[in-house]
Amino acid sequence: MESTKPLQSMLEASKFVLAPSVRDRIKETFKPFMIPKGRVLVDLGQISPSLYFIEKGVMRTYYLRGSEDITSLLVSDGDIVCIAESFFLQKLSNEVLETLEDTIVYSISYDAYRKLVEEDVYMAGLAVRLLEQHLINFTDKVKVFKYLSVEQRIEYYINHPSSVFRRIPDHYIATYLGTTGATFSRCLKAIGPERYKNSN
């Protein structure tokens, strides 16, 4: 899969509204690095310290229900992620953020993010647009859960362009879609491999 380079895309999309000094500051602030698979970036009871732009890789957030962990978010190439409530309000997290693949990211700390947002009106506008997109994505997920059956949710997800189906274990996707591993497996058989748009 070709890298989407989210930071570069963000800067190119914003070249007519960001002041040159802010663009230079963003490039200086965001440095790419690799996080190994299986690394916990935010644990339960910690404050989410950074906002991550994923260049290549997969992360998930999850919470605990009894002894079971339930995936609440799956993000991959080109996405932006943090534990939103913890990061923006600087409060203790009730979710975990971890990598599911070796993941190349750009990151910005909370203090650096606030400094950028508060010092330049254009950067503040960009932050608002990012949050708007996050809210739209969340609303779309709510609609999927409200109006589609489990079987329809599974088919919708595995054929969606942002799907990480076949890149991560099925049971993570199953809990993300509000079902069990057994039901997920059964539905995959019913859908049939010839209908997978993202098959390898």
C-alpha positions as CSV (number, residue, x, y, z in Angstrom):
1,M,0.0,0.0,0.0
2,E,1.4,3.4,-0.9
3,S,2.1,5.7,1.9
4,T,-0.4,8.6,2.3
5,K,2.1,10.9,4.1
6,P,-0.6,12.7,6.2
7,L,1.5,15.5,7.4
8,Q,2.6,16.5,3.8
9,S,-1.0,16.1,2.6
10,M,-2.2,18.4,5.4
11,L,0.4,21.0,4.6
12,E,-0.4,20.9,0.9
13,A,-4.1,21.2,1.5
14,S,-3.5,24.1,3.8
15,K,-0.9,26.0,1.7
16,F,-3.2,28.9,0.9
17,V,-4.3,29.5,4.5
18,L,-1.3,28.7,6.7
19,A,1.2,31.5,7.3
20,P,4.7,30.5,6.1
21,S,6.1,30.8,9.7
22,V,3.4,28.3,10.9
23,R,4.2,25.9,8.1
24,D,7.9,26.0,9.0
25,R,7.0,25.5,12.7
26,I,4.8,22.5,11.9
27,K,7.7,20.9,9.9
28,E,10.0,21.5,12.8
29,T,7.6,20.2,15.4
30,F,6.5,17.0,13.7
31,K,9.3,14.4,13.4
32,P,8.7,10.9,11.9
33,F,9.6,7.8,13.9
34,M,8.7,4.2,14.0
35,I,6.8,2.6,16.9
36,P,7.1,-1.2,17.1
37,K,4.1,-3.5,16.9
38,G,2.4,-4.2,20.3
39,R,3.5,-1.0,21.9
40,V,1.1,0.6,24.4
41,L,1.2,4.4,23.9
42,V,-1.5,5.3,26.4
43,D,-2.6,2.9,29.2
44,L,-5.6,3.0,31.5
45,G,-5.3,5.7,34.0
46,Q,-2.6,7.7,32.1
47,I,-3.0,11.0,30.3
48,S,-2.8,10.8,26.5
49,P,0.4,12.9,25.9
50,S,0.4,13.2,22.1
51,L,-1.5,13.4,18.9
52,Y,-0.3,11.0,16.2
53,F,-0.5,11.3,12.4
54,I,-0.1,7.8,11.0
55,E,2.0,7.6,7.9
56,K,2.0,3.8,7.7
57,G,0.7,1.2,10.1
58,V,-2.3,0.3,12.3
59,M,-3.4,1.3,15.8
60,R,-6.4,0.6,17.9
61,T,-8.0,1.9,21.0
62,Y,-9.9,-0.4,23.4
63,Y,-11.6,-0.4,26.8
64,L,-12.2,-3.2,29.2
65,R,-15.6,-4.9,29.9
66,G,-14.9,-7.3,32.7
67,S,-12.0,-9.4,31.5
68,E,-12.6,-8.7,27.8
69,D,-11.1,-5.9,25.8
70,I,-13.4,-4.2,23.4
71,T,-12.0,-2.4,20.4
72,S,-13.4,1.1,20.1
73,L,-11.4,2.5,17.2
74,L,-9.2,1.1,14.4
75,V,-7.0,3.6,12.5
76,S,-4.4,3.1,9.8
77,D,-2.4,4.8,7.0
78,G,-3.3,8.5,6.8
79,D,-5.4,8.7,10.0
80,I,-5.0,10.9,13.0
81,V,-5.4,9.4,16.5
82,C,-5.2,10.1,20.2
83,I,-7.4,9.3,23.2
84,A,-9.5,12.4,22.4
85,E,-11.1,13.1,25.8
86,S,-7.8,12.4,27.6
87,F,-5.7,14.4,25.2
88,F,-7.8,17.5,24.8
89,L,-9.0,17.7,28.4
90,Q,-5.7,16.3,29.9
91,K,-7.6,13.9,32.0
92,L,-6.9,10.2,32.9
93,S,-7.8,7.8,30.1
94,N,-10.3,5.0,30.4
95,E,-9.0,3.5,27.2
96,V,-5.8,2.0,25.8
97,L,-4.0,3.1,22.6
98,E,-1.7,0.5,21.1
99,T,0.0,-0.4,17.8
100,L,-1.0,-3.5,15.9
101,E,1.7,-3.2,13.3
102,D,5.1,-1.6,13.2
103,T,3.9,2.0,12.7
104,I,5.5,5.1,11.3
105,V,4.0,8.3,12.8
106,Y,4.5,12.0,13.2
107,S,3.5,13.1,16.7
108,I,2.9,16.4,18.5
109,S,2.7,16.8,22.3
110,Y,-0.2,18.5,24.0
111,D,1.8,21.5,24.9
112,A,3.2,21.9,21.4
113,Y,-0.3,21.5,19.9
114,R,-1.8,24.1,22.2
115,K,1.1,26.5,21.4
116,L,0.5,26.2,17.7
117,V,-3.3,26.6,18.0
118,E,-3.1,29.6,20.3
119,E,-0.4,31.5,18.4
120,D,-1.9,31.4,14.9
121,V,-5.5,31.7,13.8
122,Y,-4.9,29.6,10.7
123,M,-3.6,26.7,12.7
124,A,-6.6,27.1,15.0
125,G,-8.8,26.8,12.0
126,L,-7.0,23.7,10.8
127,A,-7.5,22.1,14.2
128,V,-11.2,22.9,14.1
129,R,-11.4,21.2,10.7
130,L,-9.6,18.1,12.0
131,L,-12.0,17.9,14.9
132,E,-15.0,18.4,12.5
133,Q,-13.8,15.4,10.4
134,H,-13.4,13.3,13.5
135,L,-16.9,14.1,14.5
136,I,-18.2,13.3,11.0
137,N,-16.4,9.9,11.2
138,F,-17.9,9.2,14.6
139,T,-21.4,10.1,13.3
140,D,-20.9,7.7,10.4
141,K,-20.0,4.9,12.7
142,V,-23.1,5.6,14.9
143,K,-25.3,5.3,11.8
144,V,-23.7,2.0,10.8
145,F,-24.4,0.6,14.2
146,K,-27.9,2.0,14.4
147,Y,-29.3,1.0,11.0
148,L,-27.3,-2.1,9.9
149,S,-27.5,-5.7,11.1
150,V,-24.4,-7.4,12.4
151,E,-24.0,-9.2,9.0
152,Q,-24.4,-5.9,7.1
153,R,-21.9,-4.1,9.4
154,I,-19.3,-6.8,8.7
155,E,-19.8,-6.6,5.0
156,Y,-19.8,-2.8,5.0
157,Y,-16.6,-2.7,7.0
158,I,-14.5,-5.3,5.1
159,N,-15.4,-3.5,1.8
160,H,-14.8,0.0,3.1
161,P,-11.6,1.8,1.8
162,S,-10.3,2.4,5.3
163,S,-10.7,-1.2,6.4
164,V,-7.7,-3.0,7.9
165,F,-9.3,-6.4,7.3
166,R,-6.6,-9.0,6.8
167,R,-4.0,-6.8,8.3
168,I,-5.0,-7.5,11.9
169,P,-6.6,-10.4,13.9
170,D,-10.3,-10.9,13.2
171,H,-11.3,-10.8,16.9
172,Y,-10.2,-7.1,17.1
173,I,-12.5,-6.3,14.1
174,A,-15.3,-8.4,15.6
175,T,-15.4,-6.5,18.9
176,Y,-15.1,-3.2,17.0
177,L,-18.2,-4.2,15.1
178,G,-20.1,-5.3,18.2
179,T,-20.0,-9.0,17.6
180,T,-18.1,-12.2,18.5
181,G,-15.2,-13.9,16.7
182,A,-17.5,-16.8,15.9
183,T,-20.2,-14.7,14.3
184,F,-17.6,-12.7,12.4
185,S,-16.1,-15.9,11.0
186,R,-19.6,-17.3,10.1
187,C,-20.5,-14.1,8.3
188,L,-17.3,-14.1,6.3
189,K,-18.1,-17.5,5.0
190,A,-21.6,-16.4,4.1
191,I,-20.3,-13.3,2.3
192,G,-17.8,-15.3,0.3
193,P,-14.2,-14.4,-0.6
194,E,-15.0,-13.4,-4.1
195,R,-16.9,-10.4,-2.7
196,Y,-14.0,-9.0,-0.8
197,K,-12.8,-5.8,-2.4
198,N,-9.7,-5.6,-0.3
199,S,-8.5,-9.1,-0.7
200,N,-4.8,-9.7,-1.1
